[in-house]
């Protein structure tokens, strides 16, 4: 589908408003099973938390934060003259009226707005640079996190230009709150940078929070490896499959992020210059971190495969030991069963020793000697 704006100015507005309302009211928010688990963990009593809309205007010398209550009044009000960058942060599922007002005010394409509400989307970056006065990037990223010891993921959508950044996240977390705290430091590099540098900070936080997750996975794999070697069990098999499932989910999030960051860090050579050369260097560092995360994940995948093989081998060895013991017992009792069967036949005069009072004692001693002799033979052959 062509993402170019049509010649009719009213038609995009009608399609944006009607399309967003149709998607929102239809409830097209079902994504991966892990996303549903996330919302169940965050929501209370089945009710989603209220949507938060925060606007942060900042420059080298000033900072202003405000909650967006009246959408029409907010977008109608002029922006402060000292504001170098405006960051509109949305937490939760925005309504169609807000998205319609946002798209009309900043000339966001309807397809870009549609991507942020149709969850999940593959991490990507789209350039909208046809209009020199309203050039921006539409970035879709995945933000994995551990909630209640369970790996979940939320989609983060970002619209970024030189002076404006609009971010959307499914639920609140303290990762981006730290960026807000950094903005309060007057001499910070973030306060002096543009919208592209704020975009870098958001993506850097998303990637950096993967390292604690991988560290915890590494500790779990180490403990699981020791437990499997000590005493393999069915419970360990369940834990192995849970860890493998989490790694598959994490890999599904990381690999598209690599492609997105690779495309993003090379945009400084474009004529629109939304991404400056300086910010491109920082984005290259984020890309390197993502490569590191991917390499660690591949190492852990090999480790979990090795643990699974060890578990299967240990269980197989345990079964072989049990079968060996049962086979030795059965082998010992085969000649004893034969002797008891022979001397238990109902012949009155043919079997010797029937009238001897010591016959049973002799028979028992013979069976015991035979059994001990077979055990000695097995021990001598190192079968025991």
N, C-alpha and C positions, 0 to 999 in steps of 0.2 A: 504494500500500500504506500502511495506517495505521501510523504510527510510535509510537502510544500503547502503553504497557505493558499487557499482559493482566492479568486478575484473578488468574490462577494464577501464583504466584511461581516454582514449579519449572519450568513450561513454558518461559519465556524462557531459563533456564539450560541446559536440555537442547537447545533449538534453537540457542543460541549455541555451545555446545561441539561439537555434531554438525555444525552448518553450517560453522563455521570449519575443523574437521578435513577436511570434505569439499572445501571450496574449496582449502585448502592442499595436500592430497594430490593433488588433481586437476591441479595445476600451472597454475591460471588466472592466469598472470602475463605473458602475451603482450600487449604494448601496441603503441605505435607502433614502426615499424622503428628509429627513433632510440633508443628505450629499449633494444631488444635490443643495439644497437651499444654503448650505454653499459655494459651489463653485461659485454659481451665485452671492453671496454677495461679495466674494473675487475678482473674476475675473473682469476685466474692459473691457467693450465693447465686451464681449464674448471671450476674449483671456486670457488664463491661464498665471499667472505670471511665469517668468523664474525660472528654478530649481536652487537652491542654494546648493552648496557642499562645506562644510567648514571642515577643518581638524585642530584639536587642540591637540597638543602634550604637555603634562605637567608632571611635577615631583615636588618634594618638593622645588627645587631651580630654576627651569626654566619653562617657558611657551612660546609656539609658536603657532600662529594662521596663517592659510593660506587658500586662496580660491583655490579649485581644478579646474584648467582650462584644463590642458592637463592630461587626465585620465591615459594614458599609461606611461607618464613620471612620474606621481605621484606615481603609484604603483611600477615602476621600481626603483625609488630612495630609498636609504636605510633610515631606520628610525633612528632618532637621538639616540645616545647611552644613553643620560641622560633621555630619555622619559620613564617614568614609565607607563603611560596610554596614548593611542591614542584614541581620540574621533572624529569619522567621522560623521558629522551631515548633513543630506540631507533634504532639505525642498522643497516639490513639488514631481512631478512624475518623477522618474529617467528613463533614457533611457536604452535600452537593453545592449548597449556596456559597460556602467558603471557597471551595475549589473553583467555582464559576467566577467569583469575584477576584480570586488570585490570578486565574488565567487571563481574565480580561485586563487586569491592572498591569501585569508584567508580560503579557503577550506569550504565555506558555501554550504550546501546541496541545490540542485535545488528546492526541495519541500519547504524549508524554504523561499527561495527567491520568490517563486511563491505565497506564502501566503501574502507577503507584498504588492504585486501589485494587487491581486484579492480582491478588497475591496467591502463589509466589511467582516472581519473575526471575529469569536467569540474570545474574550480575552482568551489567553491560554499561556502556557509555554511548550516548547519542549526542551528536552535535547539531545545534540549531543556530546556524550562523548566516542564514540567508538574509536576514535583516541586520545591517551593521549597527543599528541603534538598539537592537534588542537581541544580541547574541548571548547564548547561554549553553551550558552543558546539562544534560539530564543523565544522572548517574544512579544506577540501581546496584546496591550492595547487600550482602548478607552478613548479619552480625550474630554469630553463634555465642551462646552463653550457657552457664551451668545454673539451673534453677531446681532447687530441691534434689541436688545430686543427679540431675538428669540433663542431658545435653539437648538444648533447644536452639532454635534459630528464628530470628525476626528479620524482616526486610526493611532496609533503610533506603529511602529515595531522596535524592538531593538534586536541587536545581541550583546551579552555580554560575554566576557571571563575575565581572570584575568588582562590582559594588553590591551584589545581592546574593545571599545564600538562603535557600528554603529547604529545610530538612523535615522528613516525615519518618517516624518510627512507630511500630505497632504498639509498643508498650514502654513504660518508663524504666530507665535504669540509670545508675549513677555514672556511667561512662562519659556521656556528653555533659553531665553536670560539672565535671572537672574542667571541661573546656570553658564553661561559663565562669568558673572560678578564676581561670587563667586570664580571662578578659578583664577582671577587676584589678589586675596588676598593671599599673599605668605604663611602666617601661618594658612590658613584655613584647616580644617579637610579634605575637598574635595581634596586639593592638595596632601595631604599625603596618601589618600586612594587609593585603587585599582579600577579596572573596576567594581567590584561588588558594590562598594560604589557609583560610578557614576550612575549605574543602579538604586540603591535605591533613589538617589536624583531625577532622572527623574520621577520615579513612585510616589514619595512623592509629587512632584509638581502637577502631574496629579490628585491625590486624594485631595490635599489641596485646589485646585481651585474649588472643588465642594461645599465647605462650603459657599462662597459668593453667589453661585447660589441658594443654599437652603435658605439662609437668605433672598434673594430677593423674592423667592417663598413664604416664610412665611409672609413677609410684604404684598405681593399681596393677599394672602388668608385672612389675617386679614382685609384688606380694602374691599375685596369682601364680607366677612361675614357681615361687618357693612352696606355696600350698600344694600345687599339682605334684611337684617332686616328692613332697612329704607324704601326702595321702590323697590321691585322686578320687573324686567322687562325682556324682551326678550334679550336685550343686555347683561345683567348679565348671562343669560343662555349660550350665546356664549362664554363669558369670562370663565365660569366654565368649559366648554368642552375644551377650549384651555389649561387651566391649567391642566386638567386631562390628556390631550394628552401629554403635556410636562413631566408630572410625569411618564407616561408609557414609554416614550422614555428614561428618566433618569434611571428608574428601569431596563430597558433592557440592559443598559450599566453597571450598578453597580453590579448586581448579578453575572455575569460572572467574573468581576474583583475580587470579593471576592474569588471565587474558584481559580483564577490564583495566587493571592497573598498568599493564603493558601498553594498552592503547592510550591511556590517560597521560602517562608520563612522556609520550612522544608528541603531544599536541602543542608544545611550545613553539614548534616550527611552523605552525599554521599562521596564516595572515591575520586572523582576528586577534591572536595573542591573548586569549582568555587565561591560559596557563603561562605564566612568565617563565623565563629561563631559570630564575632562582628557585621558584616553586617546583619546577621540573626535577631539580636535583633532589629536593626533599621527597618527591613522589618516587624517584628512583630508589631511595632508601626504603620506602614502604614496600615497593616491589621486591627488593632484596629480602626484607623480612618475610614477605609472603612466600618467596621461594624457600626460605629456611623452614617455615612452617610446613610446607608441602614435603620437603625432604624428611623432616622429623616424622611426619605422618606416614610416609612410606616405610620408614624404619620400624615404626610401631606396628604397621600392618604385617611386615615380615615377622616381627616378634610374636604377634598374636597367632600367626599361622604356625610358628615353631612351637608355641605353648600348646596349641591344639594338637599338633602331631605328638608332642610328648605325652599329653593326656591320653590320647588314643593308644600309644605304645604302652604306657603304664597300666591302663585298664586291660590291655591284651596280655601283658605279662602277668598281671594278677590272675586273670582267668586261666592262663597256662599253669600257674602254680597250683591253683585249685584243682584243675584237671589232673595234674601230676600226682597230687596226694590221693585223689579218688582212684586213679589208675593203680597206684601202688597198693592201696587197700584191697582193691578188687583182685589184683594179681596174687596177693598173699592168700586170699580166701578161696581162690579157684582150686588148688590141690586139696585144701581142707574140706571144701564142699564135696569134692570127688570122693575122698576117703569116708566122710560121714554118709554119703549116699550109698557107697558100697557096703559098709558095715551096718547100714540101716535096713538092708533088704531082709525080707521075711523068709529066710532059709533056716530050717531047724538043725540040720546036721552038716551042711556043706561048709559053713563059715567056721574057721578055727577060733578057739578061745571063747565060745559062747558060754560054756559052763565054768570058765576060769573066773574066780572072784577078783583077780587083779587085771582083768581084760580092759575095763573102762579106764583104769589108772594108766595102763600102758598106752592105750589109744590117745588119751589126753596129753601125756608126755610126748608122744610121737608128733602130735599136731603142733604142740608148742615148740618143739625142737625144729620142726620144718618151717614154722613161721619165723622164728628167730634167725634161722639160717638164711632164709630169703632176704630178711632185713639186712643181715650182714653182707650178703652178696650185693644188694643195692648200694650199700654204703661204700663197699670196696670199689664198685664201678662208678662212684661219685654221682649216683642218680638221686641221692637225697641231699 
